[in-house]
Amino acid sequence: MNPVIENLLTRRSIRGFTHRPVAKEDLQTIVNTAIYAPSGMNRQTWQFTVIDHLPTIEHLAKVVGKADNRGEDYDFYKPTAVIIATNHRESRHGCADCSCALQNIFLAAHSLGIGSVWINQLNATCDNPEVRDLLTKVGIPTDHVVYGMAALGYAALPPKEPNKNTQAICFYQPK
Ligand SMILES: Cc1cc2nc3c(=O)[nH]c(=O)nc-3n(C[C@H](O)[C@H](O)[C@H](O)COP(=O)(O)O)c2cc1C
């Protein structure tokens, strides 16, 4: 099979990671694919913040868990790296642009044997004062909102079998 198509069809969300860190070089390769995603009117008003410092990831999970009432144990599935996709609060295409970029990140990671999952909880909590304080500390502009986060690492468990809605595909048949 065409290897690009195979990569697309075999990516799965991973929700459990080993302690093995993701090499800086691989993180660089992965995040570089984000800026090659399409963006509305090619504005590229996004930012992709890479964090592979475990205490900071753990701290972020704690404050997000608190802000989102998920309890003390909330841990983003314990990734060894995360990439936070943000965009200008006023950007009309911010969500779509970051979503395209995140998919590049997931597919690039998969092609390198690195697991990933979209973590959505920062979207609703990024303006919580404690969360925002930490986002500012890691370099996210205060006029940006978080559209999604990629949790990255080596899979500790095999992913779930795919459950895809084939009914979603509709070929128009001219009469
Ligand atoms: C917008 C969006 C938000 C998501 N949020 C989460 C999340 O917060 N936590 C999680 O475990 N998975 C999250 N996912 C992953 C989906 O649950 C996953 O893609 C879906 O179950 C299909 O599985 P697959 O990725 O293995 O094909 C999210 C996916 C998208 C596109």
The ligand as an SDF file (V2000), in Angstrom:
LIG
                    3D

 31 33  0  0  0  0  0  0  0  0999 V2000
  -11.6820   17.5940   18.6830 C   0  0  0  0  0  0  0  0  0  0  0  0
  -11.2010   16.3280   19.3450 C   0  0  0  0  0  0  0  0  0  0  0  0
  -11.1180   16.2670   20.7290 C   0  0  0  0  0  0  0  0  0  0  0  0
  -10.6400   15.1100   21.3480 C   0  0  0  0  0  0  0  0  0  0  0  0
  -10.4690   15.1060   22.7050 N   0  0  0  0  0  0  0  0  0  0  0  0
   -9.9670   14.0140   23.3040 C   0  0  0  0  0  0  0  0  0  0  0  0
   -9.6870   14.0250   24.6980 C   0  0  0  0  0  0  0  0  0  0  0  0
   -9.8250   15.0420   25.3750 O   0  0  0  0  0  0  0  0  0  0  0  0
   -9.2360   12.8950   25.2700 N   0  0  0  0  0  0  0  0  0  0  0  0
   -9.0290   11.7400   24.5320 C   0  0  0  0  0  0  0  0  0  0  0  0
   -8.6330   10.7350   25.0980 O   0  0  0  0  0  0  0  0  0  0  0  0
   -9.2390   11.7020   23.2030 N   0  0  0  0  0  0  0  0  0  0  0  0
   -9.7080   12.8160   22.5760 C   0  0  0  0  0  0  0  0  0  0  0  0
   -9.8750   12.8130   21.2130 N   0  0  0  0  0  0  0  0  0  0  0  0
   -9.5610   11.5980   20.4340 C   0  0  0  0  0  0  0  0  0  0  0  0
  -10.8280   10.8770   19.9810 C   0  0  0  0  0  0  0  0  0  0  0  0
  -11.5030   10.3320   21.0870 O   0  0  0  0  0  0  0  0  0  0  0  0
  -10.3960    9.7910   18.9650 C   0  0  0  0  0  0  0  0  0  0  0  0
   -9.8130   10.4000   17.8460 O   0  0  0  0  0  0  0  0  0  0  0  0
  -11.5780    8.9330   18.5310 C   0  0  0  0  0  0  0  0  0  0  0  0
  -12.0520    8.1480   19.6120 O   0  0  0  0  0  0  0  0  0  0  0  0
  -11.2220    7.9760   17.3660 C   0  0  0  0  0  0  0  0  0  0  0  0
  -10.1310    7.1540   17.7200 O   0  0  0  0  0  0  0  0  0  0  0  0
   -8.7900    7.1420   16.8590 P   0  0  0  0  0  0  0  0  0  0  0  0
   -8.1320    8.4850   17.0160 O   0  0  0  0  0  0  0  0  0  0  0  0
   -7.9750    6.0300   17.4690 O   0  0  0  0  0  0  0  0  0  0  0  0
   -9.1550    6.8760   15.4310 O   0  0  0  0  0  0  0  0  0  0  0  0
  -10.3100   13.9630   20.5680 C   0  0  0  0  0  0  0  0  0  0  0  0
  -10.3870   14.0440   19.1700 C   0  0  0  0  0  0  0  0  0  0  0  0
  -10.7930   15.2130   18.5650 C   0  0  0  0  0  0  0  0  0  0  0  0
  -10.8030   15.3020   17.0530 C   0  0  0  0  0  0  0  0  0  0  0  0
  1  2  1  0
  2  3  1  0
  2 30  2  0
  3  4  2  0
  4  5  1  0
  4 28  1  0
  5  6  2  0
  6  7  1  0
  6 13  1  0
  7  8  2  0
  7  9  1  0
  9 10  1  0
 10 11  2  0
 10 12  1  0
 12 13  2  0
 13 14  1  0
 14 15  1  0
 14 28  1  0
 15 16  1  0
 16 17  1  0
 16 18  1  0
 18 19  1  0
 18 20  1  0
 20 21  1  0
 20 22  1  0
 22 23  1  0
 23 24  1  0
 24 25  2  0
 24 26  1  0
 24 27  1  0
 28 29  2  0
 29 30  1  0
 30 31  1  0
M  END
$$$$
